Amino acid sequence: SGSSDPYCVVKVDNEVVARTATVWRSLNPFWGEEFTLRLPSGFHSLTIYVLDEDTIGHDDVIGKVSLSRQQISAQPRGIDSWLSLAPVNPDQEVQGEIHLEVQVPKQGHPRVLRCHLIAARDLAPRDPSGTSDPFVRVSCCGHTQETAVIKKTRFPRWNEVLEFELAEDEPGDSVLSVEVWDWDIVGKNDFLGQVKVSLDASGPIEGWFQLLPFPSSTEEPRGQLGSLRLMVRLLEDRVLPQHCYQPLIQLLAEPLRCPGQPAASTALAVLEEVTSGDSRQDVATKLVKVFLAQGLAVPFLDYIITRELARTMDPNTLFRSNSLASKSVEQFLKAVGLPYLHAVLKPVVNRIFEEKKYVELDPCKMELSLVMGCWCPCRRISFKGSLSEAQVRDSSLELLQGYLGHTVDAIVGSVDKCPLLMRVAFKQLRRRVEERFPSPQHEVGVPEGQGGAAQCWVLSSVLVQEVQYFAISGFLFLRFFAPAVLTPKLFGLREQHAEPRTGRTLLLLAK
């Protein structure tokens, strides 16, 4: 069809830790998915594979992006860029570890090197059954020996000892090569990984060794397979016992428990002033979690909303910026209201996904032949000129109004499902906005000759009266319901992203 059904798989040291949903029929997919992974301190690399999902047969690998721990750690603020996809070479895609013990005698004649191949674990599957038939090939001083083949396993145990006689003048910096292979009855064997062991150690060498790929002999062509936009950040935190954080929590909560002190001198006020745009999201998320745990989420929101209102001169710009107050309310809604969001929106979102109706209002994007086929598959219908566009527009408008009606009805009728914390927070928000932008008193009658000015004065009064509702709807609709309608996968409403036709319907409905 000239397109793909791409998805991503995230691996840490060749262990699959996450998978995105599939974006159907797209060469320019957007996932927007975020994963927080708790990694072992000794991890080596992060690799993201882009694959094309196929209904029949194996999924096709499009390419990959690999980042070493050193590369990620070198960017304290994180990596945020387009990275070219590299081709995937099966000989480079190794995983697992091998357990071996090597003893090299320093004296004696003859000197015999003993290599004890004990076991391996988590080898890459190379057979259609999802397993491998592994054996080990050991090379040293121009001689090569092999272990027995263990059938159908990724966790073989050989427990074999291979011996190599060393010459008297054998240099101490020689290397023992240990290669793991998958045995195939037809065709060539598949490479599973290798380990190089230096023989200049003073004592026996024993332990689990990570299997490594063959060194790449040619420069990998990049840029021909496309690029992947990534945002990756590595955080290394020392988490102390909970009591160690109590002084900080008390300091942050002081203006909420004792509201009489000057607002500008509190720790929360200072934190708000020094928080930059890059870190505002993280700070808001952590503050909301802290104050939810302390039972102070509503007083916290009231505090920063009051400070935001004090700085706002024009009610039309209220909460339009990505301030700490706006981000905190947004994170509060996600933390408290996600089950409520599911209860309200899931029925209509599921209906849109299941019906897959064609909806389009832009004449430049209308696919008239496709729409006619959807309307009446059993007979041919022809429209002339603008009539077909009008019919498509009217049908689309009727569908959108139907979806919108069900959505609004569900929201309006969901008072009993709305969490108490959300209702209390919005009640407080409305009260604060009324205090900051009080409605002017209407005069009785209009002075002669001042009808135009008086009319403008009355209109401005109406606008000020509605600010309290704009403030609430700006959060409830623009930052809560509408984004969930636009991308249901990111809010847990669906397991998969919408295919293009359904995605267009969701976009128009969100607008």
N, C-alpha and C positions, 0 to 999 in steps of 0.2 A: 504493500500500500504506500510505500515511500515514507513511512514514519516508524516509530518504535513505541513500545510500552515500557518506559524506563522506571527502574527503582534502584535504590542504593542499599548496599550491605556494608556495615561498619565492622571492621575487625581490629582487635587489639592483640598484637603478637599472634596473628593467625587464628584467634578465637573470635567467632561471630558474637557480637554483643548487642547489635541493633539492626533493624531493617526499616526502611521507609515504606510508605504505601506506594503503589504503582500509579503513575500518571499515564493515562491511556492516550494513545495516538498523538504523540507529541515528540518533536525534536528539540523543543525548548521548554523542558518541564520545570515547574516550580513546586518544590516540596514544602519549604517553610517549617520543617520539623526540627525540634530541638531535643537533644538527648543529654542527660547529665549522667556520666559514667564514673563510678568509683573504682579507681584503678589501683593495682598493686604498685608499690613504690618502685619496683624494679622493672617496670614494663619498658619495652624497647621501641615499639613503633605503632602508629595508627594508620590504617589503610582503609580507604573507602572505594568500593567497587561499584561501578555503574553497570547494570545488567538490563537486558531486554526480556520481559516476561513473554513466554510462549505458551499457548494453550496446549499444544501437542509437542512432546519432546522436551529436551533440556533448554533452559533459558540461555540466551546468548550473552557472553561477557563483552561489553563495549570497551571498557578501559578502567583504569584505576588511578588514584592519587595516593601516594605513600608519603607519610611524614614521620621522621624519626623523633624521638623524645627531645633530642638536642635542638632540632629545628623548632619545635613547639615552645620549648623552654626559652629559646632566644628571643621570643616576642612576649614580654610580660603582659602587654595589653591584648594579646591574642592575634591570630592570623585572620584576616578578613580580605579575601581577594579571589580573583579567578585563577584557577590552577589548571594547566593543560593535562588532559587524560593521557596516560601512558599505556601502551599495549600490554596485555597480560600474556606472559610466557609461562607455559606450564612448568618448565624447569626452574623458574623463579618462585613459583607458588608452593613453597614447602612449609611444613609446620611440624610441631612436636619436638620431643626430646629423646635422647638415647642415654641409657645408663651403662657406663663402662668403667673398667679399671685397667690401668696400664702400669706395668712394672718393668723398669729398665735397669738391669744390673750394671754397676759401675766397673766391676772386676770379674774375673773368671774366664775360663776358656773351655768351650765356646761361650760367648755372651748370648743369652737367649732372652729376647723381649717377649713378654707374655701380655696379650691383650684379651681381657675377659669381657666378652659381650654379654651383658646380663639381660637387658630388656629395653623396650622403647614404648612411648606412650603418645597418644593423640596424633598419630601419623595422618597424612592427607589421604583421603579416599581416592583411589585411582581406578577402581573397577565399578561397573554399573550397579553392583550390589551395595555400593556405599562403603566397601571395605577395601583392603589391599592384601597382597600376598608377599609380605616383606622378607627380605634377606639382607645381610650386611656383607659388603666387599671391603676388605682391609688391605691397604698397600703400604709397604715400608721397604726401603733399601732395594727397590727394583723387584720385589716379590709381592704377589697378590694371593690372598686366600679369601674364601667365602664361607659363610655359615649356611645352615640348612634354611629352607623356605618354610615359613609358618603361614598356613593358608587362612584366608578370609578373616583378617583381624587388623585392627588399627592399634592394638596394644599387645604386640608380640613379646614372648619371653624365650630367648635362645639359651642362655646360661652355657655358652660355649667359650672355650679358651683357644685362641689362635696363637701360635708361637712362631717367632721369626729369629733366625740366627744372625747376629750382627758381626760384621767383620771387625778385626782388631783396630783397623785404622778408620773405622766409621766415625765421622764427625759428630760432635755432641749436639749440633743444632739441626739434626735431621728431623723430619716431620712424619708423623704417622697419619695417614689419610683413612678416615672411616666414612664410607658411603652407604646409605640405605637405599635399596631399590625395591620396586614392586615387580615381581616375576609375572610374565605373561606367556601363556603357552603359544600364542600366535602374535607375531610382530615383535617389536623391540620392548625391552623392559622400561618401566617408567621410573624416573628419578624421584626420590622422596626426601633427599637432604644429605648434608655431609657435615663432618666435624674434622678439623685439623688439630692434631695434638703435637706440641713441640716436645722433643725427647731430652731437652736439657734440664728438666726438673731434677731437684736434689733427691726427691723421694717418690713413692708411688702416687699416681694420679687416679683419683676416683671421684665419681659423682654423676649428676645428670647434666648433660650438655645440650644446649639448644641447637637443633639442626638448621643449617644455613644453606642458601641456594648456591648454585654455581655462579662464580663471578661473571657479570655480563661482559662479553667481548666487544660488543658494538654499541654505539650510542643509540639510545632509544629514540625513535622519531616521535616528537611531541607536537601537539596542535592539530593533527590530522583527524583525531577522534572526537574533537570537541573539548570543552572546558567545563569545570565544575566550580561553582561559587561556594566557598566554605567559610564558616566562621568558627574557629577553633581556639579555645583558651584553656590553658592548664593552670589549675589552682592547687597549691600545696599548702594545706592548713594543718596546724596543730590544734586539735580539739581538746580543750581542758575540761575538767569536771565542771558540772553546771554551777556549783557555788562560786566558782571563780568569776563568773560573769555577772553576779548579782549587783556589785557596785555600779557597773556600767548601766545595767537595766534600771536601777534606782535613779541614776543621774538622768537618763533619758525620760523616765516617767515622772520626774519631779514637777514639771509644769502642768501635767495632767492631774496629778493628785493635789497640788497646791497652786491653783490657777492665779493667785494674787500677785505673783512676782512679775517684774518687767519681762515682756515677751522676748525682747531682743537679746537678753543676757543668758538665755537658757541653752543647754547643750543641743536641744533639738533645733533651735533657731540657728545656732552656729553651724550645725551639720547641714541644714538646708542651704545656707549661704555658700558653703565650700563644695557642695556636691555639683560636679560638672555634668554636662549632658550625657557623656559616655557612661557614667556610673550611676545615673539617676534611677534607671530601671532596677539594678541590683540593690541599691540602697532602699528603694521603696518596697521591694519584695521582702527584704530582711526585716525592715521596721514593721511591716504589716504582720509578719509571722511572730515577731517578738511581742507585739501588743495584743494580738489575738490570744497568745498563750497567757498573757497577764490579765486578760479580761478588760483591756483598755483600748480596743480597736476603735470604738466609736468616739471616745474622747480624743484619741490621737488624730483621727480624721477631722474632727471639729477644730482642733488646734491649728493644723496646717491649712485647712480651708479658710479659717478666719484670717490667717496671715496673707493668704493669696488674695482674698477679697479686699484687704486693706491696701494692697498694691494696685488694684484694678480701678481705673478711672472710667473706662467705657464698658458698659454692661454687654455690648456686642462682642467683646473680646474675652469674656469670662470663661476661664478654663479651656481656652483654645490652644494654649501652648503645652508642651510636654514638661510641665513643672513637676516638682516633687509631689505636690498636692494631687495633680491629675493622675500621675503614675500610681500613687498610693491608693486612690479610689479605684483605679482600674485593677490593681492587684488584689484589693479587698474583694471586689466583685467576683473575681476568678476563684479566690480562696473560699469564699462563703457561698457563692451563688451557683456553682457549677451543677449540682443536682437539680436545682430549680430551673436552670437553663435547659437541661435535658428534658425535664418534664414538660416544659412549654413548647420547645421547638422540635423535638424529635419526631412527633407524628407528621408534621407538615414537611420536614426535611426528608423523611423516609418516603413520603408520598411522591415528592419531586424526583427522587432517585429511582423509584419503581416505575413511574409513568413515562419518564424520558420523553416528554412532549417537546416539540420544537417551539421555541419562543424567541422572537426577534423583533425589535422595534426600529432598528436602524436600516433604512432602505439599502444602504451600501453593503450591508452584510447579509441580506436576505438570500437564502438558497431556495429559489422558487420551485425548481424541479423536485428537490428533496422534500419540500413541504407538501407538494401536491401528492407525492407518493405516500406520505404519512397520513394525509387526510383520507384518501380513498384508494387503497391498494387494488381493488377489484375492477375499477374502470378508469379510463383516462379522462382527466378534466383539464380543460384549457381555459386560461384567463387571458384577457387582452389588456395591454397597456397598464395603466395605474390601478386597474381593478384588482389585479392579483396582489399588488403591494398592499392595497387597502384591506383586502381580505386577510392577508397574512398579519397585518398590523392589528386588525380587529380581533382576530383569533388569539393573537399573542396577548393583547391587552386584556381580553376576557380571562385567559388563563392566569396572568399575573395578578389581576384583581381578585380572582378566586383564591390563589395562594396567599395573597396579602390579607384578604378578609379573614381566612382561617388563622393566620399568624396573629393578627391584631386581636381577634376574638379570644385566642388562647392566652395572650398577654393580659388583656383586660380582665378575663375571668380567672386569673391565677393569684388573686390576692391571698387566698388561704395557703398557697404553696410558697409564696415569697418568704424567705427567711426573715425572722424577726430582726436580726442585726441589720439587714439591708434596709428594712422599713424605718428603723430607728435612725440609721445614718442619714437617709434621705429626708426624713422629717427635720432633723437638725440642720441639714444643708439648706432646705427651704427657708427655715427660720433665719439663718445667717444671711442669706441673700436678701430677704425682706428687710432685715435691719440695715444692710449696707446700701440698698437701693429702695428706699421707702417710696410708696406711691404718693404723688402729690394730690392734695384735695381738689376736687372739681369745683369750679366757681359756678354759681347759678347765673345764667344769662351771659351774653357776650357784649362787651362795650361796643358802642357804635363806631364803625370805621375800623374795627380791629378783628373782623371776622376771620381773615386769613391767618393771622398770628394765633388767634385763639384756637382755630382748628388744628394747627400744628401742635399747639400745647396739649390739646386733648389726645391727639395721636401719640405723642411721646409719653403721656401718662399711661395709655394702654400698653405700650411696649414695655415700660418699666414694670407694670403689673405682671407681665408674662415672663419676666426674667427668671423668677423663681422656678417656673416650669421648664424653661429652656435649660437651666442649670442641671436639673434632674434628668431631663430627656437626653441631654448631651452625653451623660454617662450611661444611662440605662439603654439607650438605643444606639448611639453612635459608637460607644466603646464596649458594648456588651452583646446586645442582640444582633446588630447588623454584622459585626465581624464573624459571629458564629454561623450566620446564614451564608456568608460569603465563602468561608472555608470550614465546613463542618468537621473535617478530619482533625484540624488543629484544636478543636474543643471537645474531642471525643464523641461527637454525634454520629460519626461513621468511621468504619475501619479503613476505608479506602478513599482516595481523592475522587472527585467527580470527573467523569469523562467530559470531553469538550462541550457537548450539547447541554448536559445538565449543569456544567460549570457556568455557561452563559446565562441560563435561567436563574441560577443563584445570584449571579452578579447583578442582573436587572432587578431582581426582587430586593436585594440588599440596598440598591440605589433608591 
